[in-house]
Amino acid sequence: MTDKNLNRRQFGSDNYAGVCPEAWQAMTLANRGHVKGYGDDEWTTRAADLIRDVFETQCEVFFVFNGTAANSLALASMCHSYHSILCHETAHVETDECGAPEFFSNGTKVLLLSGENGKIDPAAIDRMVKRRKDIHYPKPRVVSVTQATELGTVYTVDEIKGIWSMCKKLNLRMHMDGARFANAVASLNVSPKEITWQAGVDVLCFGGTKNGTAVGDAVVFFNSELAREFDYRCKQAGQLASKMRFLSAPWVGLLQDGAWLRHASHANAMAAHLEKSLRPLPELKILFPRQANSVFVELDAPIREGLWKKGWLFYNFIGKGGCRLMCAWDLTEEDVNAFVADLKDLLLSAKS
């Protein structure tokens, strides 16, 4: 990679982006003087209260270092080791957590569901639960929904409620992996409560790092009974930060004036601009509906390798094949235009 590409904004992951100004400023303020540790500080209290304001309800809030811990510990709090967790076959908790949900729940089994475009089909839940009911089978207990999905699609309010209806019918709890929850809210233009507790979600893992924080996700319990002794789970799993303010203060920066939604809306807009630029190219195939901040496109190997040689970074193993082009909160139209220009040059060269 040449020197000019070292600091280039990329399409590999929204984790590549730096800390947004609002979160950075909050961390700077939190860095002044001595502050109580282990979450017994004003920043953590304020961040939790802001999350309650965002969701317009009383809820229990815990801050952990990352999404893997958030999902795994939340799921472990919702079931016993002899239970099972139902999720989509492309869900992050299945494909990218290195077995952490099973590990932290002492062996709870993950069962995979089908559904188009990365979304769970409620009928698939019914089939899986009724597949077997004998004592030799891990009893289904939780449905985990990814919002936005690993394929860049977004569950609508009605789709979430449809899953909730099936969960109520079958006495299942509902967990939401919201690593890109902000992008889903921005895409749907709804209030956060409409796709969480009002639609039956018991626990949300609210992602911050992909939205502009340096580290730290929030586990939000709308079902307070499930939060009982969750602080002990966090401590045992090495997720209780001694200097908790550096996990929680960035959330104050993100939430206090709506920066979280502004950044998510911008990332979504950049993905929309990218999709609009790619669709007219007959050599390419858009694989899934673009609904959040990523575009999945099928690229031939020579084109992929040509883009990589030009210094562009993106993944081609996430989801069901193809290449994922992820747009971060700080991506610009100039970045998108530069990528598309290089792509067009490679396609033109391939024809000649």
N, C-alpha and C positions, 0 to 999 in steps of 0.2 A: 504494500500500500504506500503510495507516495505521500510526501509531507502535507500536500494540500488536502488530502483526504483524512488526516488524523482527527480533526475536530468536526468533520462533516456530520450533519444530522442524517440518521440512517432509517431504514425501514425494517430492521431486524426485530426490534421489540420496543415497546413503550418503556421498558426498563432501562433502555440505553440512555434516555434523556436525563438531564441533571435535575436539580431541585428547583422548583418554581420560586419566583421571588417572594411570594407571600409566605410560603413555608420557611424559606431561608431567613426572612426577617423575623419571624416568630422564634426560630431557633436562636438567633442572635440575641433577642430580648431575654429568652429563657436562660441564656448563658451568663447572665449578670449575677454575681454574688453567689451565696450559698442558698440552696433550696432543699427541702426535705426529699428523701428518697423513697423508692418503691411505690410510687403513685400517690403518696400522701402529700400532694402539692397542689397549688392553685391552678397550674397549667392543665394537669390531668382532670381536675374537677371541671374546669371551664370547657375543655374539649368534650368531655362526656355530656355536659349540659347542652353544648351546641349540637351534638348528635341527636339528643332528645328533641331539640327544637326543630331540626331538619325533618325528623320523622313524626313530629307532632304527637308524641306519646311518651309515657314513662317506659324506660327500658334500661336493662343492665348493660353496661359498656366496659369492655376490657381491651387493653392495647397489648399486642404481641409483636414480635419482630418481623414476621413475614406471613405470607398467605398460606404456606404449607402448614405452619403451626396453627393458624386461625382455623382452617378447614378441619384439620385432623383432630384438634382438641374439641372443637365445637361438635363434630360428629360423635366423638367419644362420649360427650356429655349427654347424647341423645339416645344411646342404646347400650346394650350389654354385649359381651363378647360372643354370645350365642345368637345374636341378631345379625341382620344383613342390611346393607346400605344399597339403595337402588339409584343408579345414575345413568346418564346417557353414555353410550359406548365411546364417545370422543371427549367426555368430561375430563377436566384437569385432575380431579381427584382420583381418576382411574389411570390416566396416561402419563401424568407428570409429577406425581407426589412420591415416587419411589416406595410405595407401600406404606406411607406414613399414616393414612387413616386406619389401616389394619393394625399397625404397630401400636399406636396410641390408644386404640380401643381394645387392646389385648386379643386381637384376632377376629374382630368383626369382619365378615366377608362382604366384598363389594360385588354386586350383581349388575349386569349391564343391560340397558334398555335400548330399544331402537327408536327412530324418529327422524324425519327429514330435516336437513339443514341444521343439525346439531341440537335439535329440540326434542324433548321427551314427548312421546305420544302417550296420553293418559291411558289409552287402551293397553299399551305395553306394560304399564304398572299393574293393571288388573290381571293380565295374563301371567306376569311373573309371580304375583302373590298367590294366585290360584293354581300355579303349576304344581306345587306340592304343599301339603299341610302336615306331614308327619314329623315326628320328633327328630328324625335324622337330617332334616333340612334346616339351614340357618333361617330363622324366622324373620321375614321382612319387617323393618321397623322405621326406616327413614328414607325419604326421597330427597336426593340432592339435585338442585337445579342450578345451572350455571348461567349467570346473567351479567353481561352479555356472554353468549356461548363461545366455545373454542373455535367456531367457524365464522365468527363475526356477526351472527344473527342475534336478534333480540326478542325475548318473549313479550307479547302484548299483555295488557292487564287481563283480558279474557282468557288468554292461554295459561297464565299463572293461576287464575281462578279455576280453570278446568282441571289442572293438576291438584289443586287444593280440594276440589270436590271429590276426586278419586281418593285422595288421602283420607278425607273424613269418612268416606264409605268403608275404607279398609283399615281404619284406625292406625294411620301412619303419620309420622311427624314430617315437617318440611324444613330443609336446610337450603340456604341460598349461598352459593359461591359467587360473591360480588367483586371479584378482582377488578372488573371493569364496570362496576355498578354505576358509576358516574356517567359513563358513556351511554349506558342503557337508559338512564333517566333523561339525559339530554336528547337522545334519539326519539324517545316516546313523547317527550314534552308533557310529562305527568308529574304529580307530586310523589316524592319517594314513598310515602305511606301507601299509595295505591298499588304498588307492585311488591309490597312487603307485608306488613302485619295485617293490612286490610284485605289482602289476598291470601292469608293463611300461613305466611312464613313465620316459623318459630324462631329461627336464628339466622342472622345475616352475617357473613364475613365481608366486611366493607373494606375494599382495597384502597390504599392511599398511595403506594409507591408508583403505580402506573399513572397516577393522576398528579404527581408532582412532589411527593414527599421523598426523603432520602431513605427512610426505613420505617416500618411499622404499619400494621393493619389493625382494624378495630373489629372485635367480635361483639355483635349487638344482639342481645337476647330480648325478643319481644315476649317470649314465654319465660317469665322470671323464675318459674319453678326449675327450669332446666339449668339456670345459672347457679344453682346452689353448689357451693364449694368449688366453683370454677376457678377461683383464685388459687386454690390448692393445685389444681391441674396445671395451671400456668407455672407455678413455682416448681413443681416436680419436673416439668418438661424443659426447664431452663428458659422460660419465657417471661419471667418477672424481672424487668429491667431495674437495676438499682438506681439509675438516673432516668427514671421514667419520663421526666419532663421532655427529654429529647425525642421520645416517641410521640408524646401527646401534643406538645407545642405546635408542631407543623400542622396538626389538624385544626388548631385554632386559626392559624393563618389561612388555611384552605376554606374553612367554613364560615368565618365571621362576616365576610362580605360577598359570599357566593363565588369565590374564585374556583372552587371545585367544579361547578357547572360550566363556568366560562371556559376553563381549560378543556373539559370534556367536549363541549360543543365545538371548540376550535379543532380538536383532534378529529372529530367526526366530519367536520367540514373539509378538512384536508383529505380524508379518505374519499369523500364524495367527489372532490376535485380530481383525485387520482383515478377513480373509477370512470368518471366522465371522459378523462383523457385517454383511457385504455380501451374503452368499449368500441370506438370506431375502427380499431386495428383488427383486420380480419384474421391475422395470424394468431391472435390470442383468444382465450376462452376464460370468461369470468365464471368461477366455479359455484359460488354461493351468493345469495342476495347481500348487498353491502348495506348493513343497517347500523353499524357502530363505527369503529375507527380502524378497521382492517379491510383489505381487499385480497381475496384469494384468486390467483390467476394461474393458468397452465402455461408454463414456459418450456420450450424445448431445451435440452441440455446445453447445446452450443450458446444459446441466448443467455441462459443462467450463468454459465461460466464466463461469458463475455462481460456481463454486468459485474460479476465478482472481481474480474481482472481490472475493471475500471474503478474499483474501490467501493462499490455498493454492497451493503450487507443486508441479507434477508434469509429467512429460513425456508426450506423446501421439504420439511418432514413433519410439520405441524398440521393436524387435521387429516383429512382424507386425501393426501397427495397434493400435488400442485405447489405453488409458492405463496407464502403469506407475506403481504406487504403491510406492515403495521405502522400506523401514524401516531406519533407521540404528541404530547401537549404543546411542544415548542416547534413542531415542524412548520415550515412556511410554504407558500405557493411556489417560491423560487426553488425550494428543494424538490418539490413534486415535478416542476417543469424540467429541472436539470435531469432528474431520473428518467422521465419520459423521453427527453431528447436523446439520451444515450441509448435507451431501448430502441427507439426508432432507427437510430444509426445502425445498430446491430441487425435489426430486421431487414434493413435495406441492403446491408452488406451480404446477408445470407441469401438474398435473391440474386445477387450478381455473380 
